[in-house]
Amino acid sequence: MKISDLIGAIEDAAPRALQESYDNSGLQLGDCGRACTGALLTVDVTPAVVNEAIECGCNLIISHHPLLFNGLKRITGSTDVEVSVALALKHDITIYSAHTSIDSAPGGISWTMSSMLGLKNAKVLEPAAGKMSKLVTYVPVSHAQSVRQAMFDAGAGHIGNYDSCSYNIEGSGTFRALNGANPFVGDLNRIHVENETRIEVIVPDWKTRDVEQALLAAHPYEEPAYEFLSIANPCKSIGLGCVGDLEQPLAATDFVDLVKSTFGVPVARCTNVVNSGRLIKRVGLCGGSGSSMIRSAVGAGADAYITSDTSYHNFVDMADRLLIVDIGHHESESCSKAIFYRIITEKFPNFAVRYAHTDYNPINYV
């Protein structure tokens, strides 16, 4: 088992193309080509976590938060990040991080949180836009089905709960094969007219290369005509946050108790709604710093919104409108380790995967 095999499994579930523009998901340091002796899962990479990996014989650390979020100009051991980098390099430990890529992926942080709460009818709170392309190509009618199927098999044509989606129209294509060409049909130096099918399919941006290669392998022409067009359509299956419904409405205080017990938090910061006696039915949530999505939760009809790093002014603005339940950053993203564990063990059931015991919440409640 190579380290690249495990990273490939993570990126199949959470492609790096899903990350936000400010983020640094992906390989942080190390050699992916080496055999993997074990994977250690953590929210944060600290010197303690790297030392734990050394002691337990794991040469791969998979974290939620990137170790290298801002650039390093020197490595002198003056910060925990510098110490972690030096330790990992010295002991040949590879570090990979899936941050906002796993936040936006289906089955990611917010989806897992919604499942832990038992929410029904869950959907993405803020669907990602600008992550899809439309592929247009022209194929002889006789080969249209085989080319379509090759593109479908490579990941094209998925829209929501539907696959094998395409638009097709028949027309005439013209070309003249010049000296040196090896045309599939037609003669050299003579204009040829061919009945062709124009095929249009939607392609996720992270699958464009695979779909392009599948198209070229299946297309009979020596020089196929095709183009990728960027589209702004939101993709409803990916994006940040989640919103869904409780099985039964709960009083606000009972709902907060449910949230605290579900996510193992000793205390939650809440708006005044917690004391209003209002019933909570529809719930929005976002793991990590999700205060920017509060108004999206309101727009989605949420009675409550769970997140972390909420500012004082967010509480002021929403004091009597929405039950905000701030459970803390580490608490809201601790489930990332379980997500990584599921992804790896489903594909490699006999591989050694460990939770980092030295990964802890740096915030203490006194």
Helices and strands as residue ranges (DSSP letters): H 3-13, G 16-18, E 26-29, E 39-42, H 47-56, E 60-63, H 80-90, E 94-97, H 100-104, H 109-117, E 120-128, E 132-140, G 141-143, H 144-153, E 167-176, E 191-204, G 205-207, H 208-218, E 226-231, E 235-251, H 252-263, E 269-270, G 272-275, E 279-289, G 291-293, H 294-299, E 304-308, H 312-317, E 323-326, H 329-333, H 336-347, E 353-355
